[in-house]
Amino acid sequence: MRPLLLILLLAISASAAVKPKIISFGRWTTVQWNVGADDTKPVDLKVRPLLVNGDVKEYTTGDPHDITDKVFVVQRVLRVNDRLPGETRTAWTWRPAGWLMVERANARITRLNLPEHDPIASNAIWFRDYAAYCGISDSGDKLYAMVYQLGRRKPVLKKLLGAAKQAELPGGECAEPRWQKRPVRVTFQPTGGQQLTFAIRSFATEIPPDSTATELSSDDSQ
């Protein structure tokens, strides 16, 4: 009797260990994103939660982009505490942030670091495992054409476009980059500047683990 009970317990334990992790998105909600030098320009931002087995792991905005049939990326949104020291009223504000890589097989979520990425400058537009966007230097005065390759975990293009204009509204520095196939090229249009097209000759590579990115297990809360 005891061996049979032990086998049953082991079977139950093994079944629990391989319980599938289901990735889904919650309902869309429209929130306020306050932009501008003094945060006085409210912009509507549509957000929805990223769920693993029904638990909220992150908040996201925009549509996900499939890198492969097993991996997708989606932009992260932060809910930031906006209360000053000494204030008693709870104050939260929403802000777009970086990107998340999600693996469907194991629901592993990795926070990506796109260099010089700023949601005010332009949207990151994905093609294959490339993200094209207009980046802002740390000093805030230079505008770059950026192409980040997920498979290499680094930019394969970084070209100076000129001076940043200190835009206060999303997309104010640069129009959305435009991709084309065969040959792979991407076109940037800085606001008030000259249109520039670049050829991308790097090949898509297998997506490796990244020790520099922040990985969230499916059991982590946000």
VMD Tcl script that draws the C-alpha trace (Angstrom):
set ca {
  {0.00 0.00 0.00}
  {2.78 2.43 0.88}
  {4.62 1.98 -2.46}
  {1.37 2.66 -4.31}
  {0.78 5.80 -2.26}
  {4.34 6.96 -2.95}
  {3.91 6.44 -6.69}
  {0.64 8.40 -6.61}
  {2.26 11.30 -4.75}
  {5.17 11.36 -7.21}
  {2.74 11.40 -10.13}
  {0.80 14.31 -8.62}
  {4.05 16.18 -7.96}
  {5.27 15.63 -11.54}
  {1.92 16.79 -12.91}
  {2.11 20.00 -10.86}
  {5.70 20.59 -11.98}
  {4.78 20.61 -15.67}
  {1.68 22.76 -15.33}
  {1.54 24.91 -18.47}
  {2.05 28.66 -18.15}
  {-0.46 30.60 -20.19}
  {0.41 34.08 -21.49}
  {-2.43 36.49 -22.21}
  {-3.33 40.18 -22.23}
  {-6.04 41.90 -20.20}
  {-8.47 44.59 -21.31}
  {-7.38 47.91 -22.73}
  {-7.62 50.97 -20.49}
  {-7.01 54.60 -21.49}
  {-4.82 56.51 -19.02}
  {-3.13 59.91 -18.96}
  {0.55 60.28 -19.83}
  {1.74 63.75 -18.77}
  {4.50 65.01 -21.06}
  {6.38 68.26 -21.60}
  {9.07 69.97 -19.57}
  {6.64 70.60 -16.72}
  {4.40 67.53 -17.22}
  {1.43 69.72 -18.14}
  {0.58 68.22 -21.55}
  {-1.69 65.20 -21.00}
  {-1.65 62.57 -23.74}
  {-3.99 59.59 -23.91}
  {-2.16 56.28 -23.55}
  {-3.81 52.90 -24.03}
  {-2.46 50.26 -21.66}
  {-3.28 46.67 -20.81}
  {-1.77 44.10 -18.43}
  {0.45 41.22 -19.49}
  {-0.76 38.13 -17.64}
  {0.80 34.76 -16.84}
  {-1.79 32.24 -15.66}
  {-4.09 35.16 -14.89}
  {-1.57 37.05 -12.73}
  {-0.47 40.56 -13.76}
  {3.28 40.65 -14.48}
  {3.66 43.94 -16.38}
  {1.61 46.70 -18.01}
  {2.10 47.22 -21.74}
  {1.12 49.52 -24.59}
  {0.84 48.95 -28.32}
  {0.62 45.68 -30.20}
  {3.17 42.91 -29.62}
  {5.61 42.07 -32.41}
  {6.42 38.44 -33.17}
  {10.17 37.91 -33.49}
  {9.68 34.19 -34.11}
  {6.79 31.80 -33.52}
  {8.16 31.32 -29.99}
  {9.22 34.83 -28.97}
  {7.53 38.24 -29.10}
  {8.31 41.74 -27.85}
  {5.97 44.38 -26.45}
  {6.52 47.83 -24.96}
  {6.38 48.17 -21.20}
  {4.48 50.86 -19.28}
  {5.34 51.96 -15.74}
  {2.95 53.22 -13.08}
  {5.15 55.72 -11.23}
  {4.59 57.22 -7.79}
  {4.32 60.99 -8.40}
  {3.83 62.05 -4.79}
  {6.22 64.66 -3.42}
  {7.82 64.27 0.02}
  {5.37 65.62 2.58}
  {2.31 65.15 0.38}
  {-0.35 62.85 1.79}
  {-2.42 62.40 -1.35}
  {-1.58 59.35 -3.41}
  {-0.52 60.37 -6.91}
  {0.30 57.94 -9.70}
  {1.34 58.69 -13.25}
  {1.82 56.43 -16.27}
  {4.91 56.47 -18.49}
  {5.98 54.30 -21.44}
  {9.27 52.60 -20.77}
  {11.48 50.02 -22.49}
  {10.56 46.76 -24.18}
  {9.87 43.26 -22.93}
  {10.83 40.00 -24.60}
  {8.41 37.17 -23.85}
  {9.09 33.49 -24.53}
  {5.88 31.60 -25.13}
  {7.12 28.12 -24.16}
  {8.03 28.95 -20.56}
  {6.45 32.42 -20.07}
  {9.85 33.89 -19.33}
  {9.81 37.72 -19.48}
  {13.02 39.67 -20.07}
  {13.32 43.45 -19.84}
  {15.31 44.75 -22.80}
  {17.59 47.77 -22.80}
  {17.40 49.68 -26.09}
  {20.30 52.18 -26.03}
  {19.31 55.86 -26.26}
  {15.64 54.89 -26.52}
  {13.23 57.67 -25.54}
  {9.47 57.36 -26.20}
  {9.27 61.13 -26.73}
  {11.70 60.97 -29.66}
  {9.94 58.32 -31.76}
  {8.32 54.91 -31.62}
  {10.50 51.84 -31.96}
  {9.41 50.09 -35.17}
  {10.24 46.39 -35.35}
  {11.10 44.28 -38.39}
  {12.31 40.71 -37.87}
  {14.59 41.05 -34.81}
  {15.49 44.69 -35.53}
  {14.10 47.74 -33.71}
  {14.50 51.08 -35.53}
  {14.01 54.32 -33.62}
  {15.37 57.83 -33.19}
  {17.47 57.87 -30.05}
  {18.46 60.71 -27.75}
  {21.93 61.05 -26.21}
  {22.28 61.00 -22.42}
  {22.97 64.75 -22.54}
  {19.70 65.27 -24.43}
  {21.23 67.34 -27.22}
  {21.98 64.78 -29.96}
  {19.58 62.79 -32.14}
  {20.64 59.41 -33.54}
  {19.30 56.95 -36.08}
  {19.32 53.68 -34.15}
  {18.79 50.06 -35.20}
  {19.03 47.54 -32.36}
  {19.26 43.83 -33.17}
  {17.78 41.54 -30.57}
  {19.79 38.52 -31.70}
  {23.05 40.42 -31.13}
  {21.86 42.38 -28.09}
  {23.41 45.58 -29.45}
  {22.89 48.31 -32.07}
  {23.91 47.46 -35.62}
  {23.36 51.09 -36.65}
  {24.00 54.33 -34.77}
  {24.29 57.45 -36.92}
  {24.13 61.06 -35.80}
  {21.11 62.82 -37.33}
  {21.77 66.22 -35.79}
  {20.75 68.20 -32.74}
  {17.75 67.12 -30.71}
  {14.97 69.70 -30.67}
  {13.84 69.02 -27.09}
  {10.43 67.85 -28.32}
  {7.69 67.75 -25.71}
  {5.18 65.54 -27.52}
  {5.60 61.86 -28.52}
  {7.22 61.47 -31.92}
  {8.27 65.12 -31.95}
  {11.91 64.44 -32.82}
  {11.40 62.03 -35.68}
  {8.72 60.38 -37.79}
  {8.31 56.62 -37.41}
  {11.15 54.85 -39.26}
  {10.09 52.96 -42.40}
  {11.39 49.49 -43.27}
  {11.73 47.82 -46.65}
  {12.76 44.28 -47.70}
  {15.23 42.89 -50.22}
  {17.52 44.64 -49.67}
  {16.79 45.41 -46.04}
  {16.77 49.16 -45.59}
  {15.36 51.61 -43.09}
  {14.50 55.27 -43.62}
  {14.59 57.97 -40.95}
  {12.92 61.39 -41.21}
  {14.02 63.82 -38.47}
  {11.58 66.65 -37.82}
  {12.62 69.53 -40.07}
  {15.60 67.57 -41.36}
  {16.71 65.53 -44.35}
  {15.38 62.03 -44.99}
  {18.10 59.40 -44.68}
  {18.06 55.73 -45.71}
  {20.47 53.08 -44.41}
  {21.14 49.52 -45.60}
  {21.17 46.87 -42.88}
  {23.51 44.02 -43.75}
  {23.52 42.15 -40.45}
  {21.72 38.81 -40.46}
  {19.11 37.79 -37.92}
  {20.65 35.47 -35.35}
  {19.41 33.05 -32.75}
  {18.19 34.89 -29.67}
  {20.64 34.06 -26.86}
  {20.26 34.45 -23.10}
  {21.37 37.88 -21.93}
  {23.05 38.29 -18.57}
  {22.75 42.09 -18.80}
  {18.97 42.10 -19.19}
  {16.60 41.77 -16.27}
  {14.77 38.48 -16.42}
  {11.44 38.03 -14.66}
  {10.31 34.53 -13.77}
  {6.68 33.72 -14.23}
  {6.34 33.70 -10.45}
  {7.57 37.29 -10.05}
  {5.09 40.02 -9.32}
  {5.43 43.37 -11.06}
}
mol new
graphics top color blue
foreach p $ca { graphics top sphere $p radius 0.5 }
foreach p [lrange $ca 0 end-1] q [lrange $ca 1 end] { graphics top cylinder $p $q radius 0.2 }
display resetview
